[in-house]
């Protein structure tokens, strides 16, 4: 029942994506070739590209984790994560007005889970993961902006930190595998898609891989790290 509810709820959140994306204001200094958010929201299949990944991701996590109290946070992470993945894929932007409210919403739901579980360690793990992942990704962003022409955007820093809030309560294994899987998927698919000239190898969307990696970490991270 928890899995079914997670799938349905995440699908509903995903379905709100086109409307949320359409309402976004455009950045002040966009790249010359950037698609408008309204155009992205109107792309054929946009609704299903937000609904299906959201539902599948939340369903997998709900099926694999032992704390149903954390499932609502994962519903939000997968639902809004699907919006961000779609937007990032088509614009190479992770909008501030989506990543920051997501971060706040995840903290609220993880805090509620800690209350229901009567376990303050849930919040401690979330905070430690949040701070460590933010610091590591901020460092990578700084190095990329200084030495590699800004190939790693600050939106990726915000998204990774938000995902760490829901990975942290599941343990070190989930967090480490979740973040590493995102990098591994980005590297593998980035090379393949660049070779096929589907994406630009100097500037492809990293957000979708971060979200997919987080789901993998939540679902199989502890077992993979202990194997």
Beta strands, then each sheet from edge to edge (+ up, - down):
end
